[in-house]
Amino acid sequence: MSQVIKIHPMEDFKERSRGVLNDPGQRKNFRGAMDFLQAKRRAQFPDEDELQGLRDLGSAIRRYSLAHLPRLLEELEKNLSANGIQVHWAQTPLEANTIALDIAKRVNAKRIIKGKSMVSEEVGFNHAMEAAGIEAFESDMGEYIVQLAGETPSHIIMPAIHKTKQEIAELFAKEIPGVAYTEDVDALIRIGRKVLRRKFADADIGLSGVNFCVAETGTLCLVENEGNGRMCTTVPRVHIAITGIEKVVEKLEHVPPLYSLLSRSATGQAVTTYFNLISGPRKPGEKDGPEEVHLILLDNGRTQAYADEELRETLKCIRCGACMNHCPVYARIGGHAYGTTYPGPIGAIISPHMLGLDATYPLAFASTLCGACVEVCPVKIPITDILVRLRNEAMARPDTQDATLRGSGAARTTSGTAVWSVWAQVYSKLGLYKLASWFMSRGRALSPTEQGAWTRSRTPLIPAPKRLRDLLKARKP
């Protein structure tokens, strides 16, 4: 089986971004959606002291979990196995898909119904199954819409946030047999539910993500709003859960603070509609539940981040999407412009570990470093500090100790290195600086009118006719 993940070339990132920026309708939709989500989050945290205390606690829990990650993963595997859940380890997306495909072939599965799972998007699960002749069908309403449209999610919590109700109405009328065009939102939801209900009954395997894995009890926690997650994990005879290795916590008591932060930060809800605790397959005498439960634990670059204490902070993420909702860049270009599974600030700092810095380094520069993402991150990930680190890594010499990531030095060019080397010489030697500033002020008429990205939205930089030192010297009596 060949690799199935399709990542947009990073050299097209600017072009994709400009395409959205030049679309007033798209920009208006995203701006309205982000303003709505920001307002909902603020309403859920009226007490600033309570918010900061909860953030401190959530950050401490995630930091503690990561500090003990190897031990907790071993404990998790032991207790899951004791509960009857089969644990599989995958280093790469290819291995994860191969494991799932082997399970599907063993049980002669023809159809897979999926709950929401960004890790399945990360590994290209749907494409891998379809290539093997197995139908993989999304049951989350947002995921169902983007699958029907042949697209990828543009947000990690709200996959179809980029689509208007008119676009969804046209999509349903075109792709679902016997459906008439309607812009009534409730009617559209009913149409989707009617299609999906048949799929749950026909599916051989249900696939889900995992929000938290509890090591001490061998429990998989799943947060959702639509009930499709509960259906996926109970109706089919086999349940496969897939998640990153960082999602483990030690104790069940560590989950409620993280759950409170997740639901309020993600969708502005005090609690979600469903919170599922999965501790094993159907036991003798029980009337429902799957006959088999499998958990695939995926690495895919996470150990690279884990090996570095600064970059390890990235793995604290609980996938709430708050950083995206408050990011001025994401709010203007949306998720598809990034070209990666995880867009926005969190995508910019986690994608380099999954895909290599050489494939993703422009994302680290697609930030104002305003810190809005840091202020709202429920587990206090220092996103801007990590972005600066990745920028430095992208410019590092590959043969030095500064280059520690796969793809380090990808943004380094011969011309750029020469320019900065000359700049460093000029600004570190007073005589050279005086001479260079004299030539620039006297030759200001030769300043180019086109100055790359700067003059796309700004006037050209032209040196002053007189240097500051000249003005001060003229003022002396």
Number of C-alpha atoms within 10 A of each C-alpha: 11 7 14 17 18 13 13 16 12 19 11 13 19 14 12 17 20 13 13 17 15 11 12 10 12 19 18 13 17 21 18 13 15 22 13 14 18 19 11 17 21 15 14 17 17 10 10 10 10 11 16 16 11 18 20 14 18 26 21 15 21 24 18 14 23 23 14 13 19 13 13 22 22 12 18 24 21 18 19 26 15 14 17 18 24 18 17 16 16 19 15 16 23 19 19 23 24 17 16 23 18 11 16 20 12 9 12 12 17 18 22 27 29 31 29 27 23 23 20 22 19 17 23 20 23 21 19 23 21 14 13 12 12 19 18 21 23 24 27 24 20 19 24 21 22 21 18 17 15 8 13 18 25 25 23 24 19 16 23 22 19 19 16 13 13 13 13 21 19 15 16 21 16 14 11 13 8 9 14 12 15 16 15 11 13 9 12 18 11 11 14 17 16 10 12 19 13 10 19 23 13 14 22 20 30 28 27 25 24 22 23 25 28 26 24 17 18 26 23 24 19 22 23 19 13 15 16 24 26 22 19 29 27 22 21 24 20 25 27 25 24 22 22 22 22 27 22 24 25 26 17 16 10 17 19 11 14 22 21 17 26 27 20 22 27 24 21 22 17 17 17 17 12 15 17 17 16 20 19 23 23 17 12 7 6 8 8 13 22 21 17 17 27 23 23 22 21 22 19 22 19 21 16 17 20 19 10 12 10 13 23 20 22 22 22 22 19 21 18 19 26 30 26 27 29 23 21 18 17 25 21 22 23 25 27 23 23 28 21 27 24 26 25 33 28 22 22 26 29 23 24 24 21 21 16 17 27 17 20 30 26 22 26 26 15 18 19 12 17 11 16 19 25 21 15 23 26 31 25 22 23 17 24 20 15 20 23 16 16 26 20 18 24 27 19 19 18 18 10 10 8 16 18 15 19 20 20 26 25 20 18 16 12 7 9 11 13 11 11 11 11 11 12 11 12 17 13 11 10 11 10 13 15 14 11 13 18 15 12 18 16 14 14 15 11 9 14 11 11 12 13 9 8 11 12 10 7 9 11 15 14 15 16 13 14 14 16 11 10 11 10 9 10 9 7 6 4
